[in-house]
Amino acid sequence: QVQLVESGGGLVQAGGSLRLSCAASGRTFSSYSLSWFRQAPGKEREFVAVILGIGGTTYYVESVKGRFTISRDNVKNTVFLQMSKLKPEDTAVYYCAARTQTYAPRDYRATDAYHYWGQGTQVTVSS
């Protein structure tokens, strides 16, 4: 069983930056693909970014490209989301998610492609 714990959310003005962290338990962390999703009030949870377990390739939703960076530290079992140039529309609860290679054939943008989820951290961007 893997447990994911997010931190780093908060209130920031538009144009500002935040760095989210997600600490994971588990001995095979380095093989997991790790993602960030977000969910705004009244909206479905949406994919934000992924860093694949094999090769470390990253992908982003179009709306955050050039502003957000996902990275991982396999020694500390932590995945990060560096967010800059934040906009009010980035306001949401941000969740990290992890999956093993058994789910590799599933679309990494889909919520059912992940075994494990964190509890979420609130990010609020004021205008």
N, C-alpha and C positions, 0 to 999 in steps of 0.2 A: 504494500500500500504506500502511496506517495501522498505527502501532505504539502500543500502550497500555501504560503503566507505572503500576501502583498503588503507593501508599505510605500510611503513617499507621496501619497496623494495630499491634496490641500487646495487652498484658494489662491489663485494667482491672477494678476491682471493680464489682459490681452497683450500679446507680444512677449510675455515672460516665458520662463522655463521651469520644468520640473523633471525630476528623475524618479521613476518608479522602480522598485525592486521587488523581486519575488523569490523568496528562499524556499528551497525544496529539500525534502528528505529523500532518501533512496540511494542505493549503492550504484545504480547504473545511470545516473543522471546524464552523463556525457552522451549517451545514446538516444536520449529523448529529444523529440522535436518540441520546441517551446513557443508558445504564442501569447500574444496579448489581444484581448477582445475588449469591447466597450459597449455599454448599454445606457442610452439616454432615456429620460422619463418618457414613457409612452411609445418607445421604439423597441425594435428587436435588437438582440445582441448582435454586434457586427465585428467582423474580423478587422484587426488593425495591423498586426505584423507577426511574422513567424521567423524563427531561426531553426533550420533543420538540424536533426541530430547527426546526420551523416554529411560531412562536408561543410556544415555551417552556413549554407546559402540562406540569404534573407529575402523576404518578400514583404511588400507593404501595400496597404490599400492606397489607391491613388490620392486620396484627400490628405494623406500625411507624408507623402514622399517629399524628401528634401527638408522635412521639419523634425521627423521622429527617427530615432536610431535604436534598433534592438541589438542587444549583445548578451553574452553569457560568460560566466566565470565558472568553469567546471570544477575548480578546486573548492570554491566556496558554495557550489551548488546553487547558484543564483543567476537569474535572468533579469536584465535591466531594460527599461524603456526610457531613453533620454528624449524628452519632448521640448522643443523650442518653438519660438514664434507661435505660441498658443493662441487659439481663437475661441471665442465664446461657443462656437459649435463643437469644440472638443470636450465640452462639459459632459461628463458621464461617469458612471462607475466603471472602473477598469479592472478586468479580470485577467489573471494569467492562467494558462492551460498547458497541460503536458500530455504527450502521447508516446507510446513505445513504437517500435518499428512495425509491430503487427498491424498498426493502423495506417501505415505508410501509403497504401493505395487510396485512402480516402482523401477527399479534397480538404486541404489544410485550412480553407476558409470557412468550413462548416463546423458548427458547434458539436455535431455528433462524431467528429473526427478525433475527439480527445477523451482520454480516460479520466483525467484528473483536472479539477478546477479549484482555484482559490476562492476566498470569500469576497474579494473585491475591495477596491479602495476608491474613494470619491475624489474626482478631480473637478474643480469648479473654476471656470475662467470668466472673469468679469470684464465687461466692456468699458 
